[in-house]
């Protein structure tokens, strides 16, 4: 378990008083306070009342999971003919790098403050959680006067390995204590998604078109409109927990992939990335997690996570746009959360 005294918070305030608070536990986003259309400030990121509650929490609240975010089927993958076995912590699958301290989200990262931001650093030794290679990871956050929170994730290894990093913040543009997000309107720049089995592992074959299905967010719609639709992808996850494919994806090109709007406050969040996919997770299992920053109990669907990353189970799917990380190469993933 993490010693609470080791948890350090870092505040970044821009010229209009909008503030981001980051934590060295899991290189996490703890708070984002931004104005609404009338200038009223609110914290739009879910989080906990007690700092130590972030340690080994189920929702991975606001943190950076790894080495491999999302699921790896049966916790197994092969590199150069050698099979690697990972911990099983999500049904029959490996999720977010493993349980407890195996996951990067539940470790204390080194921190270095920079102008308008913080760089978090983590070293993961060869064999850590079953993964090969000594891996060095950096998570660089910056916060701008135009309300853009930019996260640049990078990693290098001395041996071939698999890496998939993202941020797992949950957003509620009304405020972190304002109830569910079902009335938030979501638009995705993604016309295909990955069909999944009952364990949320992508099925073989080509990605599916969203057209004519509850998965269609190509035109903005309330998150709750089809949330309870009788549809396999939604039934398996009790809501959205699905990977959507970025339209016209190009390696290294940062482009918009999601736009989340809350009509009553006028707040809007545009998420841009150079990752090929975005996992949309509507907080389907938030009930029972630790008390909120305001001391309330969270309920299912009180926040939505927009996780930009490689596709789930990519190490076992040569048809996916995934590359292993080799010595001398740099893994990179940029995510921009732009608030208006």
N, C-alpha and C positions, 0 to 999 in steps of 0.2 A: 504494500500500500504506500501511497505517496504521503510524505510528511507535509502537512499543510503549510508549515513554515517555509517550505521550498517553492511554494507557488508564488510567482511574481506577476503583477499586472502592469501593463504599460498603456498609458493614455496618450492619444494623438488628437489634438484639437485644431480645427481649421479656423479660418478668419471669421466665420459667422457663428462660431461656438459649437458647431456640429462635432461630435466626439466619437472616436472609436477606441474601445478598450480591448487589448489583446492579452493573452496569457501564455506563459512559458510551459504550462501543462498542455501538451498536445498541440502546441503552436496554434492555439485556438482564438476564435473571435468570441469575445464575451459580451460585447455591447456595441451597437451602432445607433447613436442618437442623431436623428435628422428631423428637419421641419416638415410640416404638412403645408397645404396650400394657403393656410392662414398664418403660417410662421410658428405654429405650436410644435414644440419638440416632443419626441417620443422615442423610446428605445424599441427598435423594430427587429431585434434578434432575440430569440428565446434563450434562456439561461437559468441558472440555479441561484438560490438564496445563499447557500454555503459553498465557498470555493472548493472544498474537498469533495463535494458531490460530483464534480466533473471526473473524478478518478474512477475508471472502470464502469462508467454509466452505460446503460444499454443504448440510448439514442446517439451516442458519440457527439454530444451537443457542441457544435461550433468548431470542432477540432479537425486535425489532419490525420486520417487513418492511413496505415501502411504496414508492411511494404506494399501490399496490393489491396487497394480499396475495392469494395464490392466482393462478389463471390467467385470462388474457384471450385468447380464441381468436384465433390468427393475429396477435396483438399489435396489433389495430386496434379502434377504437371511434369513434363520431361524436358531436359536440355541436353543436347548432344548424347542422346541415348540413355542418360541417367535419370531415374525417376526420383522426384522429391515428394515427401509426404509431409503435409502440414496439419495443424490442429483442426479438428472439426468443431465448429462453434455456432453453426446455423443450420439446423436440420442435419442433412448429410454433407453439408458444404463448409468450406473455409470462408470466413467473412472478415473483411477489413484488416487482414494481417494476423488475426488470431485473437483469442480471449485475453482479458486482463492486460498485464504488462507486456504481452507479446505484441500488442498493437501500439504503433507509434503515438496514437492519440492519448495513451495513458502513461506517457513518459515525460519527464522534465527535459525540455530542450534548453540548450545554451541560448543566450539572447544577446544581441548587440543593437543598441539604439542608433538610428541613423536620422538624417534630416527627413522629417515627415513620415517616419516609419520605424519598423523594427525588423531585424533579420534573426530568425530562429535557426539553430543548427543542431543536427543530431547525427551521431555515428552509430551505425548498426553493424556488429561484427559478423564475420562469415559464420553461417550456421544459425544465426539469430532467427528464432521461430521456424527454423527449418529451411530458410532461404539461403542460397549460396552467395558468396562474395562479401567483402567488406564494403559497406555502402555509406557514403557521406551525403546527407540530405540538407538542403537549405529551403526555408520558407521565408520569402521576403515580402513584407506588407508595406504599402505606402497609402497615405490618405491625403487627398487633394482638396483644394478650396472649392472645386466644383463637385464635391461629394462622390468621388470615385475611389473605391477601395480596391486596390490592385494587389493580387497575390501572384507572385512568380515562384513556382516550385521547381527545384532542380535537384539532380542527384548524379553522382559518379560512383563507379564500382571498379574493383580490381579483378573481378571475374564476371563472366556472363551471368546475368540474373534477370528477374522480372520485377518491374516497378510500375505502380499505378497510384498516383497521389491526387488528392482533391481536398476540398474543404466541405465539412458537413454541417454548416450553419443552417438553422431553421429560421425562416422569415415569417413575420406577421406585420404587415405594413400599417395596421391599425395601432399596434403596440404589443409588447410581449405579454401583456396581461389582459388582452382585449378579446379573448374568445377564439373561435375557430376561423379558418381561412377559406371556408367554402364559398364565400361571396367574392373573394379576390378573383380578378380576371387574369387568366394566363394565356399568353401567346407563345408558341414555340416555332422557331425557324427550322422545323423538322417534319418532313412528310413521311418518314418511315420510322418504325420502331422494331424492337426485337421481340418476337413471340417467345413465351417462356413456358416451362413445365411447372408442375405444382410446387417445385422447390426453387422457383424463380431463376432457373438456369436457362439460357437461350437455347431454343430448339434448333436442330440442324436445318439447313436450307437458307434461302434468301430472306432478308428483312421484309417485314410486312408493311403494306401501305396503311396509313392511318385513315384514309378516305372511307367515309361511311361507317366508322367505328367510334366508340367512346374515347379512343386514343387521339382523336383529331383535335389538335390545338393550333392548327395552321391559321385559323381565325380565332381571335381572342374570345374566350368564354369563361364563365364562372367555374372554378375548380369543382364545385359541388354538383354541377349540372348532371354529370354522368358518373359521379364518384361511386354510386351504389348500383350501377348498371350490371345486369346479369351477363358478364363477359369474362371469359377465362382469365385474362391478364389481370383483371380487377378482383375477381373472386379469390385468386391465389394469394394476393397480397393484402386483402381487405381494404383496397383502395389503390391508388397509383404507387407503384414501386417498380418503375419500368425505365429502360434505357431507350432514348430516342436518338436517332442519327442526325447529326448536323447536316443540313442541306448545303451542297456545293462545298464540302469540307476540303481544305487544302492544308497540308502540313505546314505549320509555322505561321499561318494566317489567323490573327485574332479577329473574330467576327461575332456579331450578336447571335445568340442562340435562344434566349428566353426574355420575355417581358412580362413582368408581374405588376398589376395595377390594383390599388384599393380605391374604389370609387368615392367613398365618403370623405376620405382625407385628401384625396388627390395625389397621394404618394405613388411613385412608380419606380420600379427597380428593373434595370436592363442588365442582363448577364451576358458577357462576351467571353469567348475562349478560343484557344487554338486546338482544343481537344476535339476528337471526332464524335463524342457522345455526351449526352447529359442524362443522368439518372434523376428522374422526378419522383420524389418520395413525399407523400402527403401526411407524414407524421401519424401513420396508421396505428402505431403502438405506443403513443406518448403517455397514455394513462398509466399511472403508477410510477412514473419517473419522479425524481426528487422535486421538491417544491420550487416554484419559480422565483425569480429575483424579487418579485413583489409579495412572495409568501403564499401564493395560490397554488392549487393543484392543477397541473396540466391535464388536458383531455386529448383524446385522439383527434387529429386534424387541427390542432391549435397552431401548427406551423407547417411550412413547406420547405423542403430541402431541394436545392437545384445544384446537383453535384456534377461538375464537368470533369470528364475522365475518359479513359479507354473503356471498351465494352466489358461487361462481366464475362468471366471465364475465358478471356482472351488468350492466356497461355496455352489453352487446349483447342483453340480455333484458328488454324492457319488462314482461314478465309477472312478474318477480321483485320482491320488496319492497326496492327500491334507489332511492335518491334522489341525484342529483348534488348537489354542494356549491356553493351560490351565494354571492356576496358578501353579507355581513350575516348569514349563517347560521353555525351551529356544528355540525361533525361531532362526534359523541360515541359512544363505546363503552366500557361498563364490564364488567370481568371480575373475578370474585371466586374465588380459589382458597382454599377452606376446608379445613384439615387437621385430622383428628381421630385 
